[in-house]
Amino acid sequence: MTPFGERVRSLRDAKGVTLKQMATDLSISSAYLSALEHGKRGQPSPQLVRQICAYFGIIWDEAEELERLADLSHPRVTVDTSGLSAKATELANRLSERIAGLDDAALDRLLEVLDAVPALKAGRRRLPARRR
């Protein structure tokens, strides 16, 4: 599951809307919406994120948070360490090998370390720190 999919599912559950009904209301297939919720599809388009915000009446900070979650929700990530140190390459490889075995506490600790470092990615805006 992706952060975006988890949030959409919680919004849908809170509103008491079935996946099929939401998909129909948004004019998308229920299979696609299910795949988004379960992290089996890539990031949603900005247009779909706006449609979902409108569907749930989400505005301002909550809408920005959903957009941020969509940006962070690609289920298959490629990490390019070319030009970085050997330690950076080792970290990327070790994380890819072990991420499935990390519990929530370990993931939270790693996310806290990453939140302390500014995100610099060419061609993309800097994502704000996660809200807790």
Sequence and secondary structure as in RCSB ss.txt:
>XXXX:A:sequence
MTPFGERVRSLRDAKGVTLKQMATDLSISSAYLSALEHGKRGQPSPQLVRQICAYFGIIWDEAEELERLADLSHP
RVTVDTSGLSAKATELANRLSERIAGLDDAALDRLLEVLDAVPALKAGRRRLPARRR
>XXXX:A:secstr
  HHHHHHHHHHHHHT  HHHHHHHHTS HHHHHHHHHT S    HHHHHHHHHHHT  HHHHHHHHHHHHT  S
S     TTS HHHHHHHHHHHHHGGG  HHHHHHHHHHHHTS    TTS        
